[in-house]
Amino acid sequence: MTKAPISLQDLRRSLYVKAKAEPPWRFWGLYVHVCKMETLREAYRMARSNDGAPGIDGITFEAIEESGAESFLGQIREELVTNTYRPMRARKKEIPKDGGKKVRILSIPAIRDRVVQGALKLILEPIFEADFQPGSYGYRPKRTAHEAVARVAQGIVEEKTRIIDLDLSAYFDNVQHSLLLEKVARRVRDDAVMHLLKMILQATGKKGVPQGGVISPLLSNLYLNEVDRMLEKAVDTTRRGKYTNIQYARFADDMVILIDAERRSDWLVKAVNRRLREEFAKLGVAINEDKSRMVDLKKGESFSFLGFEYRRILSLRRKWRPYYAPKLKKRTALFEKLREIFRQHVSWPVETVIAKINPILRGWVNYFRVGHSSSCFFMVKRWVEKRVRQHLMRARGRKGYGWKRWSSEWLYDRLGLFNEYQLLRWSGVKVAPAR
């Protein structure tokens, strides 16, 4: 009787179950699954859904599909099976950070390399997911930035008001390849997989994982997993029933640690600070001391996490609650991006301008529609409406905003200007009584 081949979904599930049940287990025989057409097809589908610009070879998805995606994947499989695959150098692109003068270097792999990285990620991800910690949220399956934001808010509700706000210096650029490969090898005993991963890393340079690489989020989470373990141990050590003296949340390289406000936890602040520096030193990750700081919310101070600014306020019912809304820098960056579209399309029909700004507004609002963003949303909505009105008046050779000429309802209903500024109410965050 011939055994039916295991599907990719079933394989990933079995890898996760095995890894969860046996933490010391090292997996072998993985490379054959990376090379399967089913894995490559799924990796191509994921890359296609993300779209994105072509890599250094200039080959687009349209060109691939015109020639035949199946033959394209077949060629990749042949190179993998015969060990002739070599990743191309990634194309570099500068992306402005928060609308300022600083830029982030984005690495754009060729589509063929995105497919290979995606296939490797599909096989390795369930293994390492079994090892990742509860406080890690960045780019993990079934985990969102909103959950990380809510975890921090809940920590504030629980009177964890002393915050260690850490900023890592160029984290992605300084990941040590040798250390990263050692961490992978603790779970993977497959020379072909290790060789493929080493080639992918070396294509980016002597160190670092590329921002833009398909497998980079998984690798960057793995690299910091020991830091998460240390923090998780601190959470368990200080646990008193359901309550703990410490909480943390990490999303990629953005991390905050929340510690109890009681004097009895003074030692914990110093101990966690020291242990964090020890763990980062082992990894060769530098802490930006100029941007890292200790924050005391009880003194009216604030801190930022994932684009939100957090502070603590007293409600009308005399209960302390966390208050978190978009940082000013995030709103400024949004306005600058929209302002540039209006500048570039000053003589274009308003319908075209709206078609270009709507997706930007939708993405920004969908991200920030938790917490206390109402007043910020009102300002954004007002600002955008005024710019659209100016565009309409300028097309008629007039000044002003045309408040009497066009109603707001006409702009939103007839022209289709984005108007979905409603907040999501997060029910998981409770409120603490005032003390």
N, C-alpha and C positions, 0 to 999 in steps of 0.2 A: 504494500500500500504506500503510495507516494504522499508525503506530507505537503500540504498546501503552503506556499510561501507566506511568511508573516507580513502583514500590511505595515506601512510606516507608522500609522497611528498606534497599532498594537505593539509594535516594537518600542516606540517611545514610552508607552505606558509600562511595559515590562522592564525597561531600563530604569525608570524612575522607582518602581516598586523594589527592584533588586538593590538599587543604590540606597534607598531609604532603610531597607531591612538590614543591610550589611555595610556599614560605613567604611570598614577597611578594604572592601573588595575592589580589586583593580580589573577593569574591563578589557577584554581582548576581542579580536575578531570584528572590530568596528569598521575598519576601512572598507570592507566589502559592502556594507550598508551605505556608506557615503557615496560609493560609485554606482549604486542602483539607479536605474532610470526613474523609478518612482520618487526617489529622494531628490534627484536633480530636477524633475518636473515640478515638484512642490517648491523647491528653492527658486526656480525660475518664476513660478506663479507669485511668490512673495515679492520678489524683486520687481516684477511687472506691476504689481498692485501699488508699490511705492513709487513707481515711475522713476523720476530722477534723470539727471543729465548724463550723457555718455561719458565714458572714461577717456584715458589718454589716446586710445585707438580710434575714437570718434564714432564707434559703431552704436547705433541707436536700436531700441526695441523694434521700431518700424522696419528697419533694414533687416533685422534678424527674422522677423515674421514674414517678410516678403520672400526671403530665401528659404524659409522653413525652420520653425523653432525646434522641431524634432531632430532634424539633421544637425542643428547647432548643438543641442544637448548630447547627441550621439558622439560628436567630435570631442566634446569635453570629457565624456565618459571614457572614450578611447585613450585620451591623454592621461587620465587618472589611472586607468588599469595598466597601461604600459609604462607608468612612472615618467612620462615625458612632459607632464604639465608643469609650467613655470608661471607664476603670477607676474603680471605686468606692474610697472610702477604706477602708483595712483596719481591722478590729476589733482593738483592743489588749487583750492579756491578760497579767497578771503571773504569771510562773512562778518559784517559789522556786529559788535556786541552792544545791545541795549541802545542802539541809536547814537552811540558815542564814536570817538576816534579809534578806539581799540578794536582789533579784529580777532576773529577766531579762524584758524586754518582748518578748513574742511578738506578731507581726503576723499576723492571720488574714484573708487575702483572701476575698472572696465566691467561691463555687464557679465562677461564670462567669469571674472573673478568674484563678482557678487554672487553668482550662482554657486560656485565652489565653496565660498565662505558660508553661504546659506545652507548648503548640504551638510557641511561639517557642523554647523551650529545645530541643525535638526537632530543630529545623532548625539552630540555632546551635552546639549542643554538639559535633557531630563536627568542626566547623571549628576550634574552639578546643582541643579535645582533642588535635589534631595538634601544637599549640604548647606544651602543658603539659609540665612537667619530671618526671623520674623520682622526685624526692623529694617530690612533692605527692600526697597521698592523699585529701584530704577530699572526700567526696561525688562521686567520679568513678566511671564505669562500670568494673566488674571490679577495683575497688581497695577495700581494707578497712582499718579501723582496726587490725586485728590485724597486717596487713602493715607498717604504719607502726611499730607497737610492736616488731615483730621487727627491723626495719631499725635502730632505735636500739640494741637489744640486741646486734646483730651489730657495730655500731660500737664498743661497749664491749669486745667480745671482741677486736677488732683494736687494742686499746690506745689508742683515742681517748677518753681519760678526762678531758679538760678540756672542760667543757660551758658553752656560752653558752645560758642559759635565759631566753628573752625572753617578756615579757608585754605585749601590745598593749592600750592603753587604749581601751575601747569601739570596737573596730575597725569593726564592722558599722554603727555609728551615724555614723561619720566618713568614709565613702567619698565622695569628691568626684565628683558626677555628671558634671561637664565632663571630668575626667580619664578617668573610666570610659568615657564615650561616645567619647572620642578613641581609646582602646584598642580598642573594638569597631570603630570606623571604619577602623582599619588593615587589617582583614580583610573588612569589609562595605561594599559600595558600593551600597546599596539604601535610598533615601530613606524608603520606606514602613516598612521594618523599623526604621530609626533613629528615626523619628517614634513608632512604637509603643513602642519601648523607652524613649524619653524620657518618654512619658506614664506608663508603668508606674513609672518612677523618681520622677517628680514627684508621683505619688499618695502617696508615702511621706514627702514633705517636701522641704526644700531640699538635703539631703544624706543619705547613708546608704542601705544596702540592708536591707530588712526581714527580720529573723529569722523565718522562717515562710513567706516568699515562695517559690514553686516555682522561679523562675529565680535566686534570690539566691545559692545555692551556686556556680553557674557563674560569675556575675558577680564574686563575692568572690575566687574562684580566679584569674580573669583579672586582677583589680586587683593581685594580689600576684605575678603571673607574672614580672615583671622582677626581683623579689627572688630568686625561685627560679633565674632565669637566672644571676644574679650568683653565687649559691652553686654552681651546677652548673659554672660556669667555674672557680671556685676548686677544685672537686673534680678537674676535668680537668687544671688547671695543676699540681697537686701529685701527680699520678698517677705511680707507679713500677710499671709492669706492672699487676698486679691490685690493688696496694695504693695507698691515697691517705692524705694527711695530714688530710683533713677529710671529714666526712659530715654530712648534715642530713636532717631529716624535718619535713614540715609537714602538718597536718591542719586545714584552714580557718585560724583565727587562732592555733592552738596550734603552736608551732615550737621546735625545739631544734637546735643546731649542735654537733657533736662534733669535737674537734681532738686531734691526736696529742699524747701525753704528753712526747715528746722535747724537749729544750731547743732544738733547731734549729727547732722550730715556734713559738717564742715570738713571732716577728714576725707569724706567721699569725694568732694570737689577736687582736693589736692591729689588724691590717689588716682582718680580717673584721668585728670590732666597729665599726670606723670606716665601712666600706663599708655595713654594714647600716643604720647611722644615716643615712647619706647617702641611701640608697634610700627609707627610710621617710619622710624629710623631704620628698623629692620628691612623695610620695603624700599628704602631710598626715596621716600616721598617727603618733600619739604613742606612745612607749614608756613603759610604767609602770615608772619607775626603782626604785620601792619594792619591786616584786615581781620585777623582772628581776635576774639575778645570774650571776656566774661560779662554777662548781662544779668542784671537783677530787675526782674519785672516789678517787684514790690516797690522799687525806687522810681518807677515811672519810665524805665528804660525800654527799648524795643530792639528787635532783631529781625533778620530776614531769612526766609527759607523758601526755596522754589518759587521765587518771584513775589511772594507775599510778605508783607511787613506785619509782625506780630507785636501786640502789646496787651496789657490787661486793663480792663475798665470795670467800673462799678455800675451795675444796672440800676434801673429805677426801683427795683425790688430789693436793693441793697445786697445784691449777690455779685461776687466777682465772676467775670467771664472773660474768655479770650476774645480779642478783637483782631481779625486779620483781613487785610485788604491788599489790592495790588500796590506794589512799590511805585513811587513816583517815577523812577527810572523806566519802569515798564510802560507806563502811560506815555511818557515823553517819547520813548522809542516807537510806540504805535503811531503817535501823531506825526513823527518825522517820516515814517514809512508812507503814511497816507498823504502827507503833504507833498512828497516826491511824486506820487502818482498824479495828483492834481496839477503839479508843475509840468510834468511830462505830457499831459493830455489836455492842456489848457484850451485848445481849439477843437477838441473832439466832442461828439455828442454826449450828453449827460448819461444816456443809457450805457454807453461804453465804459465811462468812468465808474459808474455804479457796479457794473459787472466785474470790474477789477478790484474795487475796494470791499465788496461784500464778502468774498472768501476770507480776506484778512481779518475783517471784523468778526466774522463767525468763529474763526479759529481762536482769536484772542478772547472773545467773550466766553466761549465754551470752556476754555481753560480756567478763567477767573470767576466763573459763575458760582463759586462756593464762598462761604464766609460772609464778609460784610462789604461787598463790592458795590452796593446799590448807589451810593453817592458818586463813586468813580464812574459807574456805568452812565449815570445821568450826565456827567460832564462829557464823557465820550460821545454819547448820543447827540448832545447839544452842539458840540464842536463839529461833528460830521455833518449834521443838518445845515449848519451855517456855511460850511465849505461848499456843499452841494448847491445851496441857494446862491452863493457868490458866483459859482460856475455858471448857473443859469442866467444870472443878471449880466455877467460879463459877455455872454454869447449875444445878448441884446444891446450891448454897448452902454449898459447902465451900471451905476454903483448901488451899493446897499445889499439887502438880503431878500427883498421881495416878500416880506411877511404878509402883506395884504394881497399880493398877486397869487400866491400859491399857499394852500393850507398844508399843514404837516401831514394830514391824512392822504393828500394827493401824492406827496413825495413817497410815502411808504406803500400805499395801496396801488397807485398807478405806475410809478416808476420802479417800484420793487426795492427801494432802499432797505437795507438790513434793519430789522426792528425787534429782534428777539433778545432783549436784555434782561429776561427774567432770571432770578437766582434759583439755584437748587438748594433746598433746605436740608442740611445734613442732620439727621436725627440721632446720630451716634454720639454727639458731643453734649454732655450734660453741663449743668451750671453749678458752681460751688457757692455755698453760703458765705457771706462776708464775715470776717473775723475781727 
